[in-house]
């Protein structure tokens, strides 16, 4: 601890200012050097020093707490943002999962619908030609959907097979109806020119009409005679009438 040296009167002990030759307290002359006494330097009370130290420590602790609180708030903010992001990602994954599930269900239902329709195709014979044509258009639509949905080639081939079946059956039904019409005409008219027969039967293609007449005569589905030079058909109405039911059954076969 540092000390400060002060001059004192050697007779009465009163403090003297530097270079004084007499004591202002006892009045005596100072002979020789004054008495030097070392006194401790005046220091602040321990309590005051402790209070200052405590305040500094408190301020330091306060600053540390404030820093810690800021860090905590910042970390909470980061954690909240991370949680929100994770929640959003989970929701997005769940949404995608649900959409995938809905899409799989939609595809499965669509396949079941098409398969159910395809399974009925062999039993379409009882339908009218008009209804068969509607079924044909429906099959074409199903094929378009299957191609769009990227169904397997095996599935598409199954549709193609049914399309071909219905198409052949419609063509067969059409020929049967044309033959039936010609057979009915053969029971009513004895002779008709090709132009007249075309108008009566509704078969506009005259070459096709002649080919059909020849085919029916050859297969005994119609009793008639064609005279090419005159483009005339001679019908045996009596024979056609007598065997009308047999001819109809032949046409169906």
Helices and strands as residue ranges (DSSP letters): E 3-8, E 15-16, E 35-40, H 46-120, G 121-126, H 129-148, H 153-186, E 191-193, H 194-201, H 206-218, E 224-227, G 228-230, E 232-235, H 237-242, H 244-252
